[in-house]
Amino acid sequence: MADSALDALLITHLPNVRYLCGFTGSAGILVISHRTAVFLTDGRYELQASHEVQSARVVIARGPALIAAAKIAARSKSIGIEADHLSVASRKIVASVLPKGSRLKNTSGSVESLRVIKDSEELAFIRQAVDFGSDLLPVAITAITPGARETEVAAEIEYAARKRGAEAMSFETIVAAGERSALPHGVASSATIPANGYVVMDFGVILHGYCSDMTRTVHCGAASREERSLYQAVLSSQLAGIEACKPGTTLADVDAAARSELKRTRLDRYFTHSTGHGVGLEIHEPPRLAKGQDEVLQPGMVVTIEPGIYLAGQCGIRIEDVVVVTDGGHEVLTRARKELIEI
């Protein structure tokens, strides 16, 4: 805040609110100044806020919490807002209650830059979530049978996750079979599992508010020599990306390491997304492992390594692990097997 010449900062993005003061509900705003921190919510969360909020004074707003928060922030001259998360309409509301002399300043990534490096408690929560997700792979494999709908497989995964204690899924479960496996984000549909072909499964769970993320690709029936070759190319790419994860390496270099393996087999043009992303309170958060990203990896960063190839009308293959950067290199948190599984 001092570097940005801010007297106050209005935190409206709920994952950032949770990170800074511990509140896990769905409605809350945090106002931070150089003197104090105030958390505002409505009457639904009075008891919850009294139990969860730390290091901030709790205020139960009798009207819209945003207006109450803006009035508190208005005591300052220069007020920062989270421009990436506050809507145009909400910004107008905040501006409408400011006195002359006060001004709003857009900020970006002020809290996210802190969240990039996970502390020991966060790493423990993420490790638990990743272990939990890894243990769901046998459930998924058992559910995959020719003729079953993709939604049935997804339902089995999600039911097992909730029954075993997951707070929620990290995102809408992806199950994409046969030609649909060539869809990078092929959310489970009513399409049926073919007797022969690849099935991509991408899912994760939330524990203690922290996400896991894992992708595995299996093959129904016996894979042909060409299909095995494609799988091995993706696996080699993924292992190269993991190997490149170490302190001081740029995010772009990790991406390049994964792509170079696919380039050797002339498959790199079928790799159409970034190599990975950060994971934490949100399923997609900084950093982003992609071309042009010059930020360097640091111990405590948690990222996915997930190269894939997508051949329209034929198949898709993706393999994804969660990796934590350590002082000496990296640790792969995902325990689920990665060798080609034929069902």
Secondary structure, DSSP 8 states (H G I E B T S, - for coil): -TTTT-SEEEE--HHHHHHHH---SSS-EEEEESS-EEEEE-GGGHHHHHHH--SSEEEE-SS-HHHHHHHHHTTSSEEEEETTTS-HHHHHHHHHT--TT-EEEEE-STTHHHHTS--HHHHHHHHHHHHHHHTTHHHHHHH--TT-BHHHHHHHHHHHHHHTT-SEESS--EEEEGGGGGSTT-B--S-B--SSEEEEEEE-EEETTEE--EEEEEEES---HHHHHHHHHHHHHHHHHHHT-STT-BHHHHHHHHHHHHHHTT-GGG--S-SEEE-SSSSSEEEEESTT---B--TT-EEEE--EEEETTTEEEE-BEEEEEETTEEEE---S--S--B-
